[in-house]
Amino acid sequence: MKLVGHVALQFRGAYQPNVIRYPDGRTIAFAGLHSGQNLLGPLPNPLNGGKPEENGTMIIDITDPKHPVETFHIPVPVAGGQAQMARLCLGSDLPHGIPGKVYLFAQHSGKHRPDVRV
């Protein structure tokens, strides 16, 4: 194994990232974020002008693994929350899913987010 690139995840801790290839050919990683001992509370999110956000799910475009790009952060809806796990599925793989869409199942919401476009 060789490290070819990385992102700092806004200095948030992360659990098992999951990777999926989008129907358009991009490779996207989803990382469930959690609080670290030294970084409690909402942290600034540079993707939205530095607005403080709770931990959640970070979406990273890793199509070019040497130059990964943090593209979006979905914060949890409650103070002090965290999103430890994120699971993904192509709509074409779900019994009632819509082909061409990607579904995110995240622990913080208890629900799925259909069509996670990034």
N, C-alpha and C positions, 0 to 999 in steps of 0.2 A: 504494500500500500504506500502511496506517495501523496503528500499534500501538494495540490496544485493551485489552490486559491482558498480564500476564506472571507467571511463577513463577520463583523463584531456583534451582530444581533442587538445593536443598541445597548450593549453591555448587560443584557438580560441573560439569565440562565435558561437552558433549553433541555427538554427531554427528547426522546427519539424522533428525529426528523423523518418525514416520509416524503418520498419522491414520486412524481407521476409525470408521464409524458402526455402533454395536451394534444388534442386532435390536430392542432396546427403545427405540431412538431417540436414545440418548446418543451424543455424539461424544467419543472418547477418543484422546489422543495417547500414543505410546510413544516414549521417547527413550533411545537407547543412551548410557551414560555412560562417560567415560574420565577418567583422572587429569590434573590440571593440574600445571604446574611448581611452583606454590606450595602445593598441597594433596595431598601424597603420603600413601599409606597409607589405612587405613580411616577413614571420616569418620562422625561421629555422625548417626544417622537419627532426626529428631524424630517420625517416624510410628510408631516403636516404642519410645518412651521414651528416645531418645538413644543407643541401643546402637550402637557402631561397626560399620559395614558396608563391605565393598568396593564399588566401583562396580558397576553392573549396568544394569538397565532401569527407568526411572522411568515410572510410569503417571499421566497427568494427565487429569482430566475437564475438557474444554473445551467442554462443552455450552453454557455461558454464557461466551463468549469474554472478556467484561469481567471475569469472576471465575473464572479457572481454579483448579482445586484438585488439588494433588498427593495422590493417593489411595493409592499403594502403590509400594514399591521392591523389586525382585527383585535381590538381590546376586549377584555371580558366586561360584562355589563355591571359588575358589582365591585365595590371598593375592596382592595386586598385580595381579589380573585386571581386565579392563574389558570392557564390552559395546559395541562400536563400532556395531553395526548391529542393528536389530530390524525384522522384517518380519511382517506380519499378514495373515490371510486368514479370511474367513467360512467356517464349516463347510459352508454351502450351496454354496460355490464350489469345494470340493475334491472330487475323484472319490469318495473314501471318507469324506468329512467328515460331521459330524453337523449338520444344520441347527439354527440357534439358538445354536451355539457359535462362539467365536472362537479361532483358533489363533495362537500367537506362535512365530515362528522367530527365535531369538536366537543370535548368534555365540558367546556365552560358554558355551553348553551343548552346542552341536552337535546338539541335539535340539529337537523342538517341544514346546510346552506346550499341550495341548488345553484348551479351555474356560477362557480367561483371564477370570475374572469379577472385575469391579471395582465 
